[in-house]
Amino acid sequence: MGRAFANRKQSMMARWDKMAKAFTRAGKDIAIAIKAGGPSPEANPALKRAIQNARAVAMPKEKIEAAIKRASGNNAEVYEEILYEGYAPHGIAVLVECATDNPTRTVANVRMCFNKKNGNLGQSGSVSFLFKKMGVIKVLREGLDRDTLELEMIDHGLEELEDDEHDKGPIYVLRSAFNDFGALQQGVEARGINPVSSETEWIPLTTIELPDDQVTEVLELVDKLEQDDDVQRVFVNLA
């Protein structure tokens, strides 16, 4: 009985930690968007996307409003966006997106994560050429015909459309070249579709398959990096 309770408690704590991390990331995205384009979602597409993504991770309305107010004030924190590149064990390429108010602290923490998990932090440009930066919009499948959606969105820069699953239900994942991201977003909105999320991702050009034990080593590094408060997202070319 005691062990079962301890396991449930540990599971709940892990879930809360994951949620807190998601809220922190969403808050930073909101702050960065407001600094770049102002506090009005109607006039600032990046802020509109950041708010959509905050809702997608179940960030409460009052927390979103507080993040907007905080980022709009005179004493708002200023975050620098930095992309770190390196290798996980077994030659897997890693990109680490960060948003930080202290780059010296962040690079030290990122390097420590790589070192502790048998990876190597590289120089700028060392692995990013193995990925393609794309705009990614996720929409609920319900009420949408796949073929019709694909044909309509091709005119707005759609390059890939895939089926996937989300906490909110079955979804379509729409991808465009980074330069066509705005056009794809406009096409989705013109269709009257409210995205589940809308953001950029680094998509690997090719992927590498590894045996399970080696996959575990790579994922341990990814998990270690994602635990850092300055890390927003981690991308790898692992199959």
N, CA and C of each residue as an Amber inpcrd file, in Angstrom:
protein
   717
   0.8370000  -1.2100000   0.0000000   0.0000000   0.0000000   0.0000000
   0.8700000   1.2580000   0.0000000   1.9080000   1.2500000   0.8780000
   2.8020000   2.3980000   0.9570000   3.5650000   2.6100000  -0.3280000
   4.0250000   1.5060000  -0.9520000   4.7820000   1.6180000  -2.2000000
   3.8990000   2.1540000  -3.3230000   2.6480000   1.6760000  -3.3730000
   1.7190000   2.1350000  -4.4110000   1.4520000   3.6300000  -4.2600000
   1.2710000   4.0690000  -3.0120000   1.0450000   5.4950000  -2.7670000
   2.2580000   6.3180000  -3.1850000   3.4440000   5.8150000  -2.8500000
   4.6740000   6.5260000  -3.2130000   4.8140000   6.6270000  -4.7280000
   4.4620000   5.5440000  -5.4400000   4.5460000   5.5720000  -6.9000000
   3.5700000   6.5750000  -7.4960000   2.3380000   6.6140000  -6.9300000
   1.3480000   7.5820000  -7.4210000   1.8120000   9.0120000  -7.1570000
   2.3810000   9.2230000  -5.9700000   2.8780000  10.5470000  -5.6100000
   3.9970000  10.9750000  -6.5530000   4.9010000  10.0400000  -6.8540000
   6.0130000  10.3450000  -7.7590000   5.4920000  10.6730000  -9.1540000
   4.4790000   9.9160000  -9.6010000   3.8920000  10.1640000 -10.9180000
   3.2300000  11.5340000 -10.9770000   2.5210000  11.8900000  -9.9100000
   1.8630000  13.1930000  -9.8670000   2.8800000  14.3240000  -9.8650000
   3.9660000  14.1530000  -9.1190000   5.0010000  15.1850000  -9.0760000
   5.6490000  15.3630000 -10.4350000   5.8930000  14.2500000 -11.1290000
   6.4890000  14.3330000 -12.4600000   5.5510000  15.0680000 -13.4160000
   4.2440000  14.7810000 -13.2880000   3.2650000  15.4360000 -14.1500000
   3.2180000  16.9350000 -13.8780000   3.2520000  17.3080000 -12.5870000
   3.2490000  18.7250000 -12.2340000   4.5210000  19.4200000 -12.7010000
   5.6580000  18.7480000 -12.5830000   6.9250000  19.3210000 -13.0540000
   6.8700000  19.5780000 -14.5590000   6.3050000  18.6230000 -15.2990000
   6.1840000  18.7670000 -16.7470000   5.2670000  19.9300000 -17.0970000
   4.1640000  20.0550000 -16.3520000   3.2270000  21.1480000 -16.5960000
   3.8620000  22.4960000 -16.2770000   4.5950000  22.5630000 -15.1770000
   5.2560000  23.8110000 -14.7940000   6.2660000  24.2310000 -15.8470000
   6.9920000  23.2500000 -16.3880000   7.9640000  23.5350000 -17.4360000
   7.2630000  24.0650000 -18.6810000   6.1430000  23.4610000 -19.0460000
   5.3880000  23.9010000 -20.2190000   4.8830000  25.3300000 -20.0330000
   4.4350000  25.6670000 -18.8200000   3.9470000  27.0170000 -18.5520000
   5.0960000  28.0290000 -18.6220000   6.2680000  27.6500000 -18.0970000
   7.4310000  28.5340000 -18.1540000   7.8160000  28.8280000 -19.5930000
   7.8370000  27.7780000 -20.4030000   8.1740000  27.9530000 -21.8190000
   7.1560000  28.8520000 -22.5100000   5.8680000  28.6210000 -22.2460000
   4.8230000  29.4210000 -22.8680000   4.9370000  30.8850000 -22.4600000
   5.2450000  31.1200000 -21.1790000   5.4060000  32.4900000 -20.7020000
   6.5580000  33.2030000 -21.3850000   7.6580000  32.4910000 -21.6010000
   8.8000000  33.0910000 -22.2980000   8.4530000  33.3820000 -23.7550000
   7.7270000  32.4720000 -24.4020000   7.3170000  32.7010000 -25.7870000
   6.4490000  33.9510000 -25.8930000   5.5630000  34.1340000 -24.9280000
   4.7100000  35.3250000 -24.9040000   5.5680000  36.5800000 -24.7380000
   6.5250000  36.5350000 -23.8230000   7.3890000  37.6880000 -23.5720000
   8.2040000  38.0500000 -24.8120000   8.7550000  37.0520000 -25.4800000
   9.5670000  37.2930000 -26.6760000   8.7040000  37.8820000 -27.7870000
   7.4950000  37.3580000 -27.9420000   6.6000000  37.8500000 -28.9860000
   6.1920000  39.2940000 -28.7270000   5.8980000  39.6410000 -27.4750000
   5.4940000  41.0060000 -27.1450000   6.6370000  41.9820000 -27.3640000
   7.8370000  41.5970000 -26.9850000   8.9930000  42.4870000 -27.2020000
   9.2080000  42.7510000 -28.6890000   8.9540000  41.7290000 -29.5120000
   9.1930000  41.8690000 -30.9470000   8.0820000  42.6210000 -31.6680000
   6.8130000  42.4230000 -31.2070000   5.7140000  42.9780000 -31.9940000
   4.5950000  43.6320000 -31.2300000   4.7490000  43.8450000 -29.9190000
   3.7200000  44.5350000 -29.1600000   2.7120000  43.6080000 -28.5180000
   1.8520000  44.1560000 -27.6250000   0.9760000  43.3350000 -26.7830000
  -0.3910000  43.0060000 -27.3750000  -0.6430000  43.3780000 -28.6420000
  -1.9530000  43.1100000 -29.2450000  -1.8970000  41.8590000 -30.1240000
  -2.6190000  40.7930000 -29.7780000  -2.6120000  39.5750000 -30.6020000
  -3.1090000  39.8250000 -32.0250000  -4.0460000  40.7690000 -32.1890000
  -4.5790000  41.0540000 -33.5210000  -3.5220000  41.6590000 -34.4380000
  -2.5980000  42.4160000 -33.8600000  -1.5590000  43.0700000 -34.6620000
  -0.2270000  42.3410000 -34.6040000  -0.1560000  41.2770000 -33.8160000
   1.1090000  40.5700000 -33.6000000   0.8890000  39.0690000 -33.7800000
   1.1090000  38.5450000 -34.9940000   0.8760000  37.1120000 -35.2500000
   1.6860000  36.1960000 -34.3360000   2.9050000  36.6130000 -33.9900000
   3.7420000  35.7780000 -33.1190000   3.1140000  35.6470000 -31.7370000
   2.5390000  36.7350000 -31.2270000   1.8700000  36.6810000 -29.9260000
   0.6170000  35.8240000 -30.0150000  -0.0980000  35.9340000 -31.1130000
  -1.2980000  35.1150000 -31.3000000  -0.9410000  33.6350000 -31.2640000
   0.1620000  33.2730000 -31.9260000   0.6190000  31.8810000 -31.9070000
   1.0320000  31.4740000 -30.4950000   1.7300000  32.3650000 -29.7920000
   2.1930000  32.0380000 -28.4390000   1.0140000  31.7860000 -27.5000000
  -0.0400000  32.5710000 -27.6520000  -1.2250000  32.3760000 -26.8180000
  -1.9120000  31.0600000 -27.1710000  -2.0150000  30.7480000 -28.4660000
  -2.5820000  29.4650000 -28.9010000  -1.8070000  28.3040000 -28.2770000
  -0.4970000  28.4030000 -28.3170000   0.3330000  27.3240000 -27.8040000
   0.2400000  27.2120000 -26.2810000   0.0610000  28.3390000 -25.6090000
  -0.1330000  28.3070000 -24.1570000  -1.4370000  27.5830000 -23.8230000
  -2.4720000  27.8620000 -24.5880000  -3.7440000  27.1690000 -24.3650000
  -3.6090000  25.6810000 -24.6600000  -2.7720000  25.3390000 -25.6580000
  -2.6080000  23.9360000 -26.0390000  -2.0080000  23.1010000 -24.9170000
  -1.2200000  23.7360000 -24.0350000  -0.6410000  23.0000000 -22.9000000
  -1.4630000  23.2150000 -21.6240000  -2.6970000  23.6870000 -21.8120000
  -3.6580000  23.8630000 -20.7080000  -3.2340000  24.9340000 -19.7090000
  -2.5070000  25.9370000 -20.1670000  -2.1480000  27.0520000 -19.2900000
  -3.4200000  27.8410000 -18.9860000  -3.7510000  28.0400000 -17.7090000
  -4.9820000  28.7390000 -17.3580000  -5.0340000  30.1610000 -17.9180000
  -6.2460000  30.6240000 -18.2010000  -6.4510000  31.9480000 -18.7950000
  -5.8130000  33.0420000 -17.9500000  -5.9630000  32.9350000 -16.6210000
  -5.4140000  33.9810000 -15.7640000  -3.8870000  34.0240000 -15.7980000
  -3.2590000  32.8540000 -15.9900000  -1.7960000  32.8190000 -16.1000000
  -1.3340000  33.4230000 -17.4290000  -2.0960000  33.1730000 -18.4910000
  -1.7700000  33.7710000 -19.7870000  -1.8820000  35.2900000 -19.7020000
  -2.9740000  35.7630000 -19.1060000  -3.1780000  37.2050000 -18.9720000
  -2.0880000  37.8310000 -18.1060000  -1.6850000  37.1220000 -17.0520000
  -0.6140000  37.6310000 -16.1800000   0.7110000  37.7020000 -16.9330000
   0.9780000  36.7020000 -17.7850000   2.2170000  36.6930000 -18.5640000
   2.2400000  37.8560000 -19.5520000   1.0940000  38.1450000 -20.1670000
   1.0050000  39.2740000 -21.1080000   1.2330000  40.5920000 -20.3740000
   0.5690000  40.7430000 -19.2170000   0.7190000  41.9710000 -18.4310000
   2.1570000  42.1590000 -17.9710000   2.7650000  41.0650000 -17.4970000
   4.1500000  41.1280000 -17.0100000   5.1130000  41.5050000 -18.1400000
   4.8850000  40.9200000 -19.3260000   5.7810000  41.1670000 -20.4570000
   5.5630000  42.5440000 -21.0770000   4.4260000  43.1770000 -20.7700000
   4.1190000  44.4970000 -21.3350000   4.5840000  45.6310000 -20.4340000
   5.0310000  45.3160000 -19.2330000   5.4300000  46.3420000 -18.2770000
   6.8260000  46.8880000 -18.5390000   7.1380000  47.9670000 -17.8430000
   8.4460000  48.6060000 -18.0180000   9.5900000  47.7490000 -17.4960000
   9.3000000  46.8830000 -16.5250000  10.3480000  46.0550000 -15.9280000
  10.3170000  44.6170000 -16.4500000   9.7820000  44.4440000 -17.6620000
   9.6760000  43.1030000 -18.2410000  11.0530000  42.4860000 -18.4590000
  11.1600000  41.1960000 -18.1910000  12.4130000  40.4890000 -18.4380000
  12.6570000  40.3910000 -19.9490000  13.9120000  40.5000000 -20.3220000
  14.2910000  40.4250000 -21.7320000  15.0190000  39.1030000 -21.9610000
  14.4940000  38.2940000 -22.8690000  15.0870000  36.9920000 -23.1450000
  15.7830000  36.9860000 -24.5020000  16.9560000  36.3940000 -24.5260000
  17.7020000  36.2030000 -25.7710000  17.4810000  34.7730000 -26.2500000
  17.1430000  34.6270000 -27.5260000  16.9430000  33.3070000 -28.1100000
  18.2700000  32.8050000 -28.6680000  18.6830000  31.6180000 -28.2470000
  19.9680000  31.0400000 -28.6630000  19.7470000  29.5950000 -29.0800000
  20.3900000  29.1970000 -30.1590000  20.3400000  27.8110000 -30.6210000
  21.7020000  27.1680000 -30.3980000  21.7290000  26.1180000 -29.5680000
  22.9610000  25.3630000 -29.3390000  22.9170000  24.0710000 -30.1450000
  24.0950000  23.6280000 -30.5800000  24.1850000  22.4410000 -31.4300000
  25.2060000  21.4730000 -30.8590000  24.9460000  20.1900000 -31.0270000
  25.8910000  19.2070000 -30.5290000  25.5070000  17.8030000 -30.9190000
  26.1760000  16.8570000 -30.2990000  25.9210000  15.4410000 -30.5760000
  25.6180000  14.6970000 -29.2800000  24.5830000  13.8750000 -29.3530000
  24.2970000  12.9270000 -28.2800000  25.1720000  11.7000000 -28.4920000
  25.1370000  10.7320000 -27.5720000  25.8720000   9.4900000 -27.8180000
  25.4270000   8.8500000 -29.1420000  26.3620000   8.0920000 -29.7540000
  26.0970000   7.3060000 -30.9620000  25.8110000   8.1690000 -32.1870000
  26.3670000   9.3980000 -32.1880000  26.3310000  10.2250000 -33.3870000
  25.0020000  10.8820000 -33.6950000  24.1090000  10.9590000 -32.7240000
  22.8110000  11.5950000 -32.9480000  22.9500000  13.1100000 -32.8150000
  22.5060000  13.8480000 -33.8430000  22.5880000  15.3040000 -33.8330000
  21.5070000  15.8890000 -32.9260000  21.8690000  16.9740000 -32.2260000
  20.9650000  17.5980000 -31.2540000  20.9540000  19.1100000 -31.4640000
  19.7570000  19.6800000 -31.5230000  19.5810000  21.1350000 -31.5100000
  18.8320000  21.5080000 -30.2400000  19.3210000  22.5360000 -29.5570000
  18.7280000  22.9550000 -28.2890000  18.3280000  24.4200000 -28.3990000
  17.0190000  24.6750000 -28.4300000  16.5070000  26.0430000 -28.4590000
  16.3950000  26.5630000 -27.0300000  16.9850000  27.7360000 -26.7840000
  16.9500000  28.3210000 -25.4530000  16.4140000  29.7480000 -25.5010000
  15.8340000  30.1800000 -24.3910000  15.4410000  31.5660000 -24.1850000
  15.9580000  31.9510000 -22.8110000  16.8760000  32.8980000 -22.7670000
  17.5920000  33.1490000 -21.5190000  17.8320000  34.6290000 -21.2700000
  17.9110000  34.9860000 -19.9920000  18.3210000  36.3280000 -19.5990000
  19.7740000  36.3270000 -19.1290000  20.4330000  35.1580000 -19.2690000
  21.8230000  35.0430000 -18.8370000  22.5240000  33.9780000 -19.6880000
  23.0080000  34.3510000 -20.8880000  23.6350000  33.3680000 -21.7840000
  24.8260000  32.6400000 -21.1780000  25.5730000  33.3160000 -20.2960000
  26.7340000  32.6660000 -19.6740000  26.2890000  31.4750000 -18.8340000
  25.2420000  31.6780000 -18.0520000  24.6930000  30.5830000 -17.2450000
  24.1610000  29.4680000 -18.1350000  23.4580000  29.8500000 -19.1840000
  22.7900000  28.8640000 -20.0300000  23.7800000  27.9670000 -20.7540000
  24.8110000  28.5490000 -21.3540000  25.7620000  27.7270000 -22.0970000
  26.5090000  26.7950000 -21.1430000  26.7770000  27.2460000 -19.9190000
  27.4420000  26.3840000 -18.9340000  26.5470000  25.2020000 -18.5780000
  25.2540000  25.4620000 -18.3910000  24.3270000  24.3880000 -18.0340000
  24.1370000  23.4050000 -19.1830000  24.0260000  23.9400000 -20.3890000
  23.8510000  23.0680000 -21.5560000  25.0800000  22.1920000 -21.7560000
  26.2670000  22.7850000 -21.6310000  27.5050000  22.0110000 -21.7770000
  27.5930000  20.9160000 -20.7120000  27.1800000  21.2420000 -19.4860000
  27.2160000  20.2570000 -18.4110000  26.2830000  19.0830000 -18.7310000
  25.0990000  19.3740000 -19.2890000  24.1610000  18.3030000 -19.6570000
  24.7850000  17.3700000 -20.6930000  25.4020000  17.9490000 -21.7150000
  26.0470000  17.1290000 -22.7430000  27.1590000  16.2790000 -22.1310000
  27.9980000  16.9000000 -21.3020000  29.1250000  16.1770000 -20.7170000
  28.6690000  15.0310000 -19.8170000  27.6320000  15.2870000 -18.9970000
  27.1680000  14.2680000 -18.0510000  26.5210000  13.0790000 -18.7490000
  25.9870000  13.2970000 -19.9390000  25.2940000  12.2320000 -20.6600000
  26.0720000  11.7670000 -21.9000000  27.4040000  11.9510000 -21.8410000
  28.3090000  11.4270000 -22.8720000  28.0470000  11.9980000 -24.2590000
  27.6390000  13.2620000 -24.2910000  27.4840000  13.9540000 -25.5660000
  28.5620000  15.0090000 -25.7190000  28.4610000  15.7930000 -26.7880000
  29.4380000  16.8500000 -27.0420000  28.7220000  18.0890000 -27.5530000
  28.9460000  19.2210000 -26.8960000  28.4160000  20.4900000 -27.3650000
  29.3110000  20.9950000 -28.4840000  28.7180000  21.3100000 -29.6450000
  29.4960000  21.7230000 -30.7990000  29.4310000  23.2220000 -31.0530000
  30.0030000  23.6200000 -32.1800000  29.9980000  25.0140000 -32.5890000
  28.7270000  25.3190000 -33.3870000  28.4430000  26.6040000 -33.5370000
  27.3070000  27.0200000 -34.3540000  27.4960000  26.5300000 -35.7880000
  26.4740000  25.8750000 -36.3340000  26.5470000  25.3490000 -37.6920000
  27.0420000  23.9180000 -37.7750000  27.3780000  23.3230000 -36.6290000
  27.9830000  21.9840000 -36.6690000  26.9790000  20.8850000 -37.0170000
  25.6930000  21.0770000 -36.6580000  24.7060000  20.0440000 -36.9950000
  23.4090000  20.6100000 -37.5780000  23.2080000  21.9250000 -37.5430000
  21.9400000  22.4950000 -38.0030000  21.6770000  22.2040000 -39.4750000
  22.7340000  21.9740000 -40.2510000  22.5520000  21.6640000 -41.6720000
  21.8790000  20.3030000 -41.8800000  21.7970000  19.5070000 -40.8280000
  21.1260000  18.2060000 -40.9100000  19.6160000  18.3190000 -40.6900000
  19.1380000  19.5480000 -40.4410000  17.7300000  19.7930000 -40.1650000
  17.1920000  20.8690000 -41.1060000  15.8850000  20.9230000 -41.2120000
  15.2070000  21.9740000 -41.9660000  14.2210000  22.6530000 -41.0310000
  14.3160000  23.9750000 -40.9270000  13.3820000  24.7100000 -40.0790000
  12.0630000  24.8830000 -40.8230000  10.9820000  24.4370000 -40.2000000
   9.6790000  24.4570000 -40.8520000   8.6160000  25.0460000 -39.9280000
   7.5790000  25.5910000 -40.5280000   6.4020000  25.9890000 -39.7810000
   5.4970000  24.7860000 -39.6000000   4.9910000  24.5910000 -38.4040000
   4.1780000  23.4090000 -38.0990000   2.8840000  23.8590000 -37.4160000
   1.7530000  23.5060000 -38.0290000   0.4400000  23.8320000 -37.4780000
  -0.3160000  22.5360000 -37.2450000  -0.8470000  22.3850000 -36.0350000
  -1.6150000  21.1910000 -35.6800000  -3.0790000  21.5700000 -35.5200000
  -3.9600000  20.8190000 -36.2070000  -5.3960000  21.1000000 -36.1550000
  -6.1470000  19.8080000 -35.8640000  -7.2670000  19.9200000 -35.1660000
  -8.0910000  18.7460000 -34.8890000  -8.6840000  18.2070000 -36.1880000
  -8.6870000  16.8760000 -36.3200000  -9.2010000  16.2470000 -37.5360000
 -10.7130000  16.3520000 -37.6770000 -11.4130000  16.4260000 -36.5740000
 -12.8720000  16.3630000 -36.5880000 -13.4760000  17.4080000 -37.5370000
 -14.3170000  16.9440000 -38.4590000 -15.0040000  17.8330000 -39.3850000
 -14.1880000  18.2480000 -40.5910000 -12.9660000  17.7420000 -40.7150000
 -12.1030000  18.1210000 -41.8370000 -11.8450000  16.9240000 -42.7390000
 -11.9870000  17.1260000 -44.0320000 -11.6380000  16.0990000 -45.0120000
 -10.1680000  16.2590000 -45.3780000  -9.4130000  15.1930000 -45.2280000
  -7.9610000  15.2770000 -45.4060000  -7.5780000  15.7530000 -46.7970000
  -8.1580000  15.1400000 -47.8390000  -7.7910000  15.4880000 -49.2170000
  -8.1490000  16.9330000 -49.5500000  -9.3290000  17.3660000 -49.0950000
  -9.7470000  18.7350000 -49.3570000  -8.8210000  19.7260000 -48.6690000
  -8.5000000  19.4470000 -47.3990000  -7.6040000  20.3220000 -46.6470000
  -6.2430000  20.4150000 -47.3210000  -5.7290000  19.2870000 -47.7540000
  -4.4100000  19.2630000 -48.3990000  -4.4090000  20.0900000 -49.6780000
  -5.4270000  19.9160000 -50.5130000  -5.4970000  20.6600000 -51.7690000
  -5.5960000  22.1620000 -51.5250000  -6.3970000  22.5450000 -50.5320000
  -6.5690000  23.9740000 -50.2390000  -5.2900000  24.5900000 -49.6890000
  -4.5950000  23.8710000 -48.8390000  -3.4270000  24.4390000 -48.1680000
  -2.1640000  24.4160000 -49.0290000  -2.1380000  23.6020000 -50.0630000
  -0.9830000  23.6080000 -50.9720000  -0.7600000  25.0000000 -51.5450000
  -1.8550000  25.7070000 -51.8240000  -1.7520000  27.0700000 -52.3510000
  -1.2100000  28.0490000 -51.3190000  -1.1490000  27.6250000 -50.0610000
  -0.6280000  28.4770000 -48.9850000   0.7170000  27.9770000 -48.4660000
   1.3950000  27.1470000 -49.2470000   2.7450000  26.7250000 -48.8920000
   2.8640000  25.3830000 -48.2080000   1.7470000  24.6340000 -48.0900000
   1.8220000  23.3230000 -47.4410000   2.7800000  22.4000000 -48.1720000
   3.7080000  21.7710000 -47.4180000   4.6360000  20.7990000 -47.9930000
   4.3540000  19.3840000 -47.5190000   3.8950000  19.2420000 -46.2720000
   3.6450000  17.9160000 -45.7110000   2.3720000  17.9570000 -44.8750000
   1.6080000  16.8540000 -44.9160000   0.4280000  16.7080000 -44.0610000
   0.4310000  15.2950000 -43.5040000   0.3770000  15.1690000 -42.1890000
   0.4280000  13.8580000 -41.5370000  -0.6910000  13.7280000 -40.5180000
  -1.1000000  12.4920000 -40.2550000  -2.0330000  12.1900000 -39.1710000
  -1.2310000  11.9800000 -37.8880000  -1.7870000  12.4150000 -36.7660000
  -1.1170000  12.2140000 -35.4810000  -2.1710000  12.2310000 -34.3780000
  -1.7110000  12.0300000 -33.1580000  -2.5910000  12.0580000 -31.9940000
  -2.1500000  13.1740000 -31.0560000  -3.1010000  13.7530000 -30.3470000
  -2.8520000  14.8380000 -29.3960000  -3.7250000  14.5990000 -28.1780000
  -3.3890000  15.2510000 -27.0650000  -4.2130000  15.1320000 -25.8620000
  -5.6660000  15.5000000 -26.1370000  -5.8740000  16.3950000 -27.0970000
  -7.2300000  16.8530000 -27.4080000  -7.9360000  15.9760000 -28.4360000
  -7.2220000  14.9740000 -28.9880000  -7.8290000  14.0720000 -29.9480000
  -6.9860000  13.9280000 -31.1970000  -7.4960000  13.1920000 -32.2170000
  -6.7630000  13.0120000 -33.4720000  -6.5430000  14.3560000 -34.1720000
  -5.3490000  14.5380000 -34.7280000  -5.0230000  15.8090000 -35.3720000
  -4.3790000  15.5810000 -36.7380000  -4.3730000  16.6460000 -37.5350000
  -3.5550000  16.7310000 -38.7300000  -2.3780000  17.6460000 -38.4090000
  -1.1970000  17.2600000 -38.8690000  -0.0010000  18.0850000 -38.7180000
   0.3580000  18.6500000 -40.0860000   0.3050000  19.9690000 -40.2190000
   0.6110000  20.6390000 -41.4780000   1.9770000  21.2940000 -41.3630000
   2.8350000  21.0660000 -42.3640000   4.1760000  21.6500000 -42.3390000
   4.4280000  22.4410000 -43.6120000   5.1240000  23.5630000 -43.4390000
   5.5200000  24.3970000 -44.5710000   6.9730000  24.7980000 -44.4000000
   7.5800000  25.2920000 -45.4800000   8.9030000  25.9050000 -45.3460000
   8.7850000  27.0900000 -44.3980000   9.8590000  27.4030000 -43.7100000
   9.8320000  28.4830000 -42.7200000   9.3350000  29.7880000 -43.3320000
   9.7740000  30.0960000 -44.5510000   9.3910000  31.3490000 -45.2040000
   7.9160000  31.3900000 -45.5920000   7.2590000  30.2260000 -45.6530000
   5.8390000  30.1670000 -46.0050000   4.9390000  30.0010000 -44.7810000
   5.5280000  30.0650000 -43.6000000   4.7680000  29.7990000 -42.3710000
   3.6010000  30.7730000 -42.2180000   3.8560000  32.0560000 -42.4620000
   2.8030000  33.0550000 -42.3320000   1.6630000  32.8090000 -43.3030000
   2.0110000  32.4330000 -44.5310000   0.9900000  32.1660000 -45.5370000
   0.1490000  30.9550000 -45.1530000   0.7870000  29.9250000 -44.6070000
   0.0490000  28.7340000 -44.1850000  -0.8880000  29.0720000 -43.0320000
  -0.4090000  29.8680000 -42.1020000  -1.2480000  30.2610000 -40.9760000
  -2.4580000  31.0570000 -41.4660000  -2.2530000  31.9630000 -42.4200000
  -3.3580000  32.7390000 -42.9670000  -4.3680000  31.8410000 -43.6750000
  -3.8590000  30.8130000 -44.3700000  -4.7480000  29.8860000 -45.0530000
  -5.6200000  29.1040000 -44.0860000  -5.0180000  28.6600000 -42.9820000
  -5.7660000  27.9180000 -41.9640000  -6.8340000  28.8120000 -41.3370000
  -6.4590000  30.0520000 -41.0190000  -7.4090000  30.9760000 -40.4060000
  -8.5380000  31.3290000 -41.3620000  -8.2040000  31.4980000 -42.6540000
  -9.2250000  31.8210000 -43.6510000 -10.2470000  30.6920000 -43.7810000
  -9.8050000  29.4840000 -43.5030000 -10.6890000  28.3100000 -43.5540000
 -11.5660000  28.2190000 -42.3070000 -11.3190000  29.1230000 -41.3310000
 -12.1030000  29.1160000 -40.0950000 -11.6810000  28.0540000 -39.1050000
 -10.4310000  27.5950000 -39.2170000  -9.9180000  26.5400000 -38.3440000
  -9.1160000  27.1690000 -37.2110000  -9.4050000  26.7640000 -35.9830000
  -8.6140000  27.2060000 -34.8310000  -7.5350000  26.1690000 -34.5400000
  -6.2690000  26.4930000 -34.7630000  -5.2090000  25.5120000 -34.5490000
  -5.0940000  25.0820000 -33.0910000  -4.6750000  23.8380000 -32.8990000
  -4.3140000  23.3700000 -31.5600000  -3.0060000  24.0310000 -31.1440000
  -2.0670000  24.1140000 -32.0740000  -0.8000000  24.8040000 -31.8310000
  -0.2240000  25.2400000 -33.1680000   0.6920000  26.1990000 -33.1020000
   1.2880000  26.7550000 -34.3160000   2.6760000  27.2690000 -33.9590000
   3.7300000  26.6120000 -34.4720000   5.0840000  27.0010000 -34.1090000
   6.0800000  26.4920000 -35.1400000   7.3240000  26.8960000 -34.9870000
   8.3760000  26.3980000 -35.8650000   9.0590000  25.1940000 -35.2200000
   9.5450000  24.2860000 -36.0530000  10.2720000  23.1140000 -35.5740000
  11.4480000  22.8470000 -36.5020000  12.4590000  22.2030000 -35.9540000
  13.6020000  21.7500000 -36.7460000  13.3570000  20.2800000 -37.1110000
  13.1030000  20.0280000 -38.3830000  12.7760000  18.6870000 -38.8570000
  14.0370000  18.0470000 -39.4480000  14.4490000  16.8600000 -38.9820000
  15.6600000  16.2350000 -39.5250000  15.4740000  15.8370000 -40.9960000
  16.4960000  16.0760000 -41.8070000  16.4370000  15.7100000 -43.2260000
  16.4850000  14.1960000 -43.3900000  17.2480000  13.5390000 -42.5450000
  17.2710000  12.0790000 -42.4810000  17.3510000  11.6870000 -41.0060000
  16.9380000  10.4830000 -40.6900000  16.9740000  10.0260000 -39.3070000
  17.8540000   8.7900000 -39.1680000  18.2900000   8.5420000 -37.9380000
  19.1710000   7.4130000 -37.6380000  18.4550000   6.4550000 -36.6930000
  18.4740000   5.1880000 -37.0220000  17.8870000   4.1700000 -36.1460000
  18.9640000   3.5930000 -35.2310000  18.5830000   3.3620000 -33.9820000
  19.4980000   2.7900000 -33.0050000  18.7940000   1.6640000 -32.2520000
  19.5510000   0.7200000 -31.6960000  18.9340000  -0.2890000 -30.8260000
  18.4000000   0.3590000 -29.5560000  17.4940000  -0.3310000 -28.8940000
  16.7770000   0.2490000 -27.7500000  17.6920000   0.7790000 -26.6590000
  18.7480000   0.0530000 -26.3400000  19.6160000   0.4900000 -25.2480000
  20.3190000   1.8060000 -25.5940000  20.6670000   2.0010000 -26.8770000
  21.3110000   3.2380000 -27.2980000  20.2990000   4.3830000 -27.4000000
  19.0710000   4.0520000 -27.8010000  18.0060000   5.0580000 -27.8120000
  17.8080000   5.6220000 -26.4060000  17.8460000   4.7570000 -25.4140000
  17.6830000   5.1830000 -24.0270000  18.7460000   6.1950000 -23.6300000
  19.9810000   5.9730000 -24.0440000  21.0660000   6.9010000 -23.7270000
  20.8140000   8.2800000 -24.3410000  20.3290000   8.2990000 -25.5750000
  20.0260000   9.5690000 -26.2430000  18.8970000  10.2930000 -25.5210000
  17.8490000   9.5590000 -25.1810000  16.6920000  10.1720000 -24.5290000
  17.0290000  10.6830000 -23.1320000  17.9970000  10.0560000 -22.4810000
  18.4320000  10.5500000 -21.1680000  19.0540000  11.9460000 -21.3050000
  19.8130000  12.1590000 -22.3830000  20.3760000  13.4880000 -22.6230000
  19.2640000  14.4860000 -22.9340000  18.3220000  14.1000000 -23.7890000
  17.2050000  14.9890000 -24.1270000  16.4370000  15.3790000 -22.8680000
  16.1580000  14.3920000 -22.0150000  15.4190000  14.6540000 -20.7770000
  16.2040000  15.5960000 -19.8670000  17.5070000  15.3800000 -19.7660000
  18.3550000  16.2320000 -18.9260000  18.3270000  17.6750000 -19.4180000
  18.4110000  17.8600000 -20.7290000  18.3750000  19.1970000 -21.3050000
  17.0220000  19.8590000 -21.0680000  15.9550000  19.1110000 -21.2730000
  14.6090000  19.6800000 -21.1480000  14.2740000  20.0840000 -19.7230000
  14.9960000  19.5460000 -18.7500000  14.7580000  19.9220000 -17.3560000
  15.2970000  21.3120000 -17.0300000  16.2020000  21.8230000 -17.8650000
  16.7860000  23.1380000 -17.5990000  15.7640000  24.2370000 -17.9130000
  15.6240000  25.2020000 -17.0300000  14.6240000  26.2580000 -17.1920000
  14.8610000  27.1230000 -18.4230000  16.1130000  27.2290000 -18.8810000
  16.4080000  28.0730000 -20.0350000  16.1520000  27.3700000 -21.3680000
  15.9750000  26.0570000 -21.3230000  15.7750000  25.2850000 -22.5560000
  14.2930000  25.2830000 -22.9150000  14.0050000  25.7010000 -24.1420000
  12.6320000  25.7220000 -24.6290000  12.2550000  24.3980000 -25.2900000
  13.0910000  23.9580000 -26.2470000  12.8000000  22.7110000 -26.9590000
  14.0880000  22.0460000 -27.4070000  14.0200000  20.7290000 -27.6010000
  15.1750000  19.9450000 -28.0470000  14.7520000  19.1210000 -29.2630000
  15.5950000  19.1150000 -30.2940000  15.3210000  18.3550000 -31.5110000
  16.4850000  17.4160000 -31.7950000  16.1850000  16.2030000 -32.2370000
  17.2280000  15.2200000 -32.5700000  16.8800000  14.5410000 -33.8860000
  17.8810000  13.9480000 -34.5350000  17.6130000  13.2060000 -35.7760000
  17.5530000  11.7020000 -35.5090000  16.9550000  11.3550000 -34.3830000
  16.7520000   9.9690000 -34.0060000  15.4520000   9.4660000 -34.6150000
  15.5120000   8.2970000 -35.2470000  14.2940000   7.7350000 -35.8700000
  13.2840000   7.3830000 -34.7910000
